[in-house]
């Protein structure tokens, strides 16, 4: 059988491998790569900016927090325990959509202890759309991930589904939410000051519109294959963001 290699250019505008099945496998590999990068670094904001820059998702690749105003959401007893505060300690809740260019790549809920931030930090968080990580960067904070969960898998073969290997997540369409992280931010001395729930969207994946919203039935054709239709291997020519 002839083996065909498709080299992917280092910018999203250059296109992807043909066929939604292949596109979704690539999207899943990229999602796992992003998950590893988020787990490796303390600042999700900086990690997302590096990711968007590396994949050409926006220029400039700068994360902006869009405030989502609504009623205050009280932290649970478990959340207060993770933050190391009593029932009477003040907790603020901030909900944002993190946007890079025209893509909202993450939706985040943040419960934080204002008494453990500076007055200037609290003022910036109250009055601007600065991402939380940028507002508190001078704390030299550390991130402790509590959980990391993929919310989507490419459609599995019947044998894989029968074995229960994530069949409940398998879908021929990439859903809006693809990954969720729960994490605690601590100061350099280990004092927790923020609890985050970050839900990443499919717009964080470098898939050209409208292909990442197509089902398998609407797959693009295989016109970009060089050398024959037999067996296709995709190889990314750019390095993953560090």
TAKA-V956497 format. One record per residue. N is the residue number from 1. RES is the residue in one small letter. OMEGA is omega in whole degrees, -180 to 180 (none if undefined). BURIAL is 1 if it has 24 or more other ideal C-beta (glycine too) atoms within 12 Angstrom, else 0. D_FIRST is the distance of its C-alpha to the first C-alpha in Angstrom with 1 decimal. Layout:
<<N & RES & OMEGA & BURIAL & D_FIRST> <N & RES & OMEGA & BURIAL & D_FIRST>>
This chain:
<<1 & x & -180 & 0 & 0.0> <2 & x & 177 & 0 & 3.8> <3 & x & 180 & 0 & 6.4> <4 & x & 178 & 0 & 9.6> <5 & x & 176 & 0 & 12.9> <6 & x & 178 & 1 & 16.0> <7 & x & -180 & 0 & 19.3> <8 & x & 178 & 1 & 22.1> <9 & x & -173 & 0 & 25.5> <10 & x & 176 & 0 & 28.4> <11 & x & -175 & 0 & 30.2> <12 & x & -176 & 1 & 29.7> <13 & x & -176 & 0 & 30.6> <14 & x & 174 & 0 & 27.3> <15 & x & -176 & 1 & 25.4> <16 & x & 178 & 1 & 22.6> <17 & x & -178 & 1 & 19.0> <18 & x & 174 & 1 & 18.6> <19 & x & -178 & 1 & 19.3> <20 & x & 179 & 1 & 22.0> <21 & x & 179 & 1 & 19.9> <22 & x & 178 & 1 & 18.3> <23 & x & -179 & 1 & 21.7> <24 & x & 176 & 1 & 23.4> <25 & x & 176 & 1 & 21.3> <26 & x & 179 & 1 & 22.2> <27 & x & 180 & 1 & 25.7> <28 & x & 177 & 1 & 25.9> <29 & x & 178 & 1 & 24.9> <30 & x & 179 & 1 & 27.5> <31 & x & 178 & 1 & 30.0> <32 & x & 177 & 0 & 29.7> <33 & x & 177 & 1 & 30.1> <34 & x & 180 & 1 & 33.2> <35 & x & 178 & 1 & 34.5> <36 & x & -180 & 0 & 34.3> <37 & x & 179 & 1 & 36.1> <38 & x & 179 & 1 & 38.8> <39 & x & -177 & 0 & 39.4> <40 & x & -171 & 0 & 39.7> <41 & x & -177 & 1 & 42.4> <42 & x & -176 & 1 & 45.8> <43 & x & 175 & 1 & 45.9> <44 & x & -180 & 1 & 43.6> <45 & x & -179 & 1 & 45.1> <46 & x & 178 & 1 & 44.1> <47 & x & 179 & 1 & 40.7> <48 & x & 178 & 1 & 40.1> <49 & x & 177 & 1 & 41.5> <50 & x & 180 & 1 & 39.1> <51 & x & -179 & 1 & 36.2> <52 & x & 178 & 1 & 37.2> <53 & x & -177 & 1 & 37.8> <54 & x & -177 & 1 & 34.5> <55 & x & 176 & 1 & 32.6> <56 & x & -178 & 1 & 35.0> <57 & x & 179 & 1 & 36.2> <58 & x & 176 & 1 & 39.7> <59 & x & 0 & 0 & 41.9> <60 & x & 180 & 0 & 44.0> <61 & x & -178 & 1 & 42.1> <62 & x & -180 & 1 & 45.2> <63 & x & 176 & 1 & 45.6> <64 & x & 180 & 1 & 48.6> <65 & x & 176 & 1 & 50.0> <66 & x & -178 & 1 & 51.1> <67 & x & 175 & 1 & 53.8> <68 & x & -175 & 0 & 53.6> <69 & x & 180 & 0 & 57.2> <70 & x & -179 & 0 & 58.3> <71 & x & 177 & 0 & 60.4> <72 & x & 178 & 0 & 60.5> <73 & x & -178 & 0 & 58.2> <74 & x & 176 & 0 & 60.0> <75 & x & 177 & 1 & 58.1> <76 & x & 176 & 0 & 57.9> <77 & x & 178 & 0 & 59.7> <78 & x & -180 & 0 & 56.4> <79 & x & 176 & 1 & 55.8> <80 & x & 178 & 0 & 59.4> <81 & x & 179 & 0 & 58.8> <82 & x & 178 & 1 & 55.7> <83 & x & 178 & 1 & 57.8> <84 & x & -180 & 0 & 60.7> <85 & x & 178 & 1 & 63.3> <86 & x & 179 & 0 & 66.0> <87 & x & -178 & 0 & 66.5> <88 & x & 179 & 0 & 69.0> <89 & x & -179 & 0 & 66.9> <90 & x & 175 & 0 & 65.7> <91 & x & 176 & 1 & 62.0> <92 & x & 180 & 1 & 60.6> <93 & x & 180 & 1 & 57.5> <94 & x & 178 & 1 & 55.4> <95 & x & -178 & 1 & 52.5> <96 & x & 163 & 1 & 50.4> <97 & x & 180 & 1 & 47.2> <98 & x & -174 & 1 & 45.6> <99 & x & 172 & 1 & 44.5> <100 & x & -172 & 1 & 42.6> <101 & x & 179 & 1 & 43.1> <102 & x & -179 & 0 & 42.7> <103 & x & 171 & 1 & 40.5> <104 & x & -171 & 1 & 42.2> <105 & x & -179 & 1 & 39.9> <106 & x & 173 & 1 & 42.0> <107 & x & -169 & 1 & 45.0> <108 & x & 168 & 1 & 47.3> <109 & x & -175 & 1 & 50.4> <110 & x & 172 & 1 & 52.6> <111 & x & -176 & 1 & 55.7> <112 & x & -177 & 1 & 57.6> <113 & x & -176 & 1 & 61.0> <114 & x & -179 & 1 & 63.0> <115 & x & -179 & 0 & 65.5> <116 & x & 175 & 1 & 62.9> <117 & x & 176 & 1 & 62.1> <118 & x & 178 & 0 & 64.4> <119 & x & -180 & 0 & 66.4> <120 & x & 177 & 0 & 64.4> <121 & x & 179 & 1 & 61.1> <122 & x & 179 & 1 & 62.5> <123 & x & 179 & 0 & 63.9> <124 & x & 179 & 1 & 60.6> <125 & x & -180 & 1 & 58.8> <126 & x & -168 & 0 & 61.5> <127 & x & -178 & 0 & 61.9> <128 & x & 177 & 0 & 58.5> <129 & x & 179 & 0 & 54.9> <130 & x & 172 & 1 & 53.9> <131 & x & -176 & 1 & 51.0> <132 & x & -178 & 1 & 52.5> <133 & x & 179 & 1 & 50.7> <134 & x & -178 & 1 & 52.1> <135 & x & -175 & 1 & 55.5> <136 & x & -173 & 1 & 55.8> <137 & x & -177 & 0 & 53.9> <138 & x & 176 & 0 & 57.1> <139 & x & -177 & 1 & 57.3> <140 & x & -171 & 0 & 54.4> <141 & x & 175 & 1 & 53.1> <142 & x & -179 & 0 & 50.5> <143 & x & 175 & 1 & 48.0> <144 & x & -178 & 1 & 47.6> <145 & x & 179 & 1 & 44.8> <146 & x & 178 & 0 & 45.8> <147 & x & 177 & 0 & 42.6> <148 & x & -173 & 1 & 39.3> <149 & x & 173 & 0 & 37.4> <150 & x & -177 & 1 & 34.2> <151 & x & -178 & 1 & 35.0> <152 & x & 172 & 1 & 31.6> <153 & x & 171 & 1 & 28.1> <154 & x & -179 & 1 & 25.0> <155 & x & -175 & 1 & 24.7> <156 & x & 171 & 1 & 23.7> <157 & x & -177 & 0 & 21.7> <158 & x & -179 & 0 & 24.3> <159 & x & 178 & 0 & 23.9> <160 & x & 179 & 0 & 24.8> <161 & x & -179 & 0 & 27.6> <162 & x & -179 & 0 & 28.9> <163 & x & 177 & 0 & 29.2> <164 & x & -177 & 0 & 31.3> <165 & x & 176 & 0 & 29.3> <166 & x & -176 & 0 & 30.7> <167 & x & -178 & 0 & 30.1> <168 & x & 179 & 0 & 33.5> <169 & x & -174 & 1 & 32.3> <170 & x & -179 & 1 & 29.0> <171 & x & 176 & 1 & 29.2> <172 & x & 180 & 0 & 27.1> <173 & x & 177 & 1 & 29.7> <174 & x & -178 & 1 & 30.6> <175 & x & -179 & 1 & 34.3> <176 & x & 179 & 0 & 37.1> <177 & x & -174 & 1 & 37.7> <178 & x & -174 & 1 & 34.8> <179 & x & 177 & 1 & 36.6> <180 & x & 177 & 1 & 40.1> <181 & x & 168 & 1 & 42.0> <182 & x & -175 & 1 & 45.5> <183 & x & 174 & 1 & 47.2> <184 & x & 174 & 1 & 50.6> <185 & x & 179 & 1 & 51.8> <186 & x & 172 & 1 & 54.5> <187 & x & -177 & 1 & 56.8> <188 & x & -180 & 0 & 56.6> <189 & x & 178 & 0 & 59.2> <190 & x & -179 & 0 & 57.0> <191 & x & 180 & 0 & 59.0> <192 & x & 178 & 1 & 56.8> <193 & x & -177 & 1 & 57.5> <194 & x & 174 & 1 & 54.6> <195 & x & -173 & 1 & 52.4> <196 & x & 166 & 1 & 49.3> <197 & x & -175 & 1 & 47.0> <198 & x & 180 & 1 & 44.2> <199 & x & -175 & 1 & 41.8> <200 & x & -176 & 1 & 39.0> <201 & x & 179 & 1 & 37.6> <202 & x & 179 & 1 & 34.3> <203 & x & 175 & 1 & 35.8> <204 & x & 180 & 1 & 35.3> <205 & x & -177 & 1 & 31.6> <206 & x & 179 & 1 & 30.5> <207 & x & -176 & 1 & 29.1> <208 & x & 174 & 1 & 30.3> <209 & x & -5 & 0 & 32.7> <210 & x & -170 & 0 & 32.3> <211 & x & -176 & 1 & 28.6> <212 & x & 174 & 1 & 29.5> <213 & x & -177 & 0 & 31.8> <214 & x & 171 & 1 & 29.3> <215 & x & 180 & 0 & 28.0> <216 & x & -178 & 0 & 24.5> <217 & x & -178 & 0 & 25.7> <218 & x & -175 & 0 & 26.7> <219 & x & 174 & 0 & 23.4> <220 & x & -178 & 1 & 23.2> <221 & x & -173 & 0 & 20.7> <222 & x & -173 & 0 & 17.5> <223 & x & -177 & 0 & 19.2> <224 & x & 178 & 1 & 18.9> <225 & x & 176 & 1 & 15.1> <226 & x & 169 & 0 & 14.6> <227 & x & 175 & 0 & 11.9> <228 & x & -171 & 0 & 10.0> <229 & x & -165 & 0 & 9.6> <230 & x & -177 & 0 & 6.1> <231 & x & -172 & 0 & 7.0> <232 & x & 174 & 1 & 10.4> <233 & x & 178 & 0 & 12.6> <234 & x & 176 & 1 & 16.3> <235 & x & 178 & 0 & 18.6> <236 & x & -178 & 1 & 22.4> <237 & x & 178 & 0 & 24.2> <238 & x & 179 & 0 & 27.6> <239 & x & 175 & 0 & 29.1> <240 & x & -180 & 0 & 30.4> <241 & x & -179 & 1 & 34.2> <242 & x & none & 0 & 36.3>>
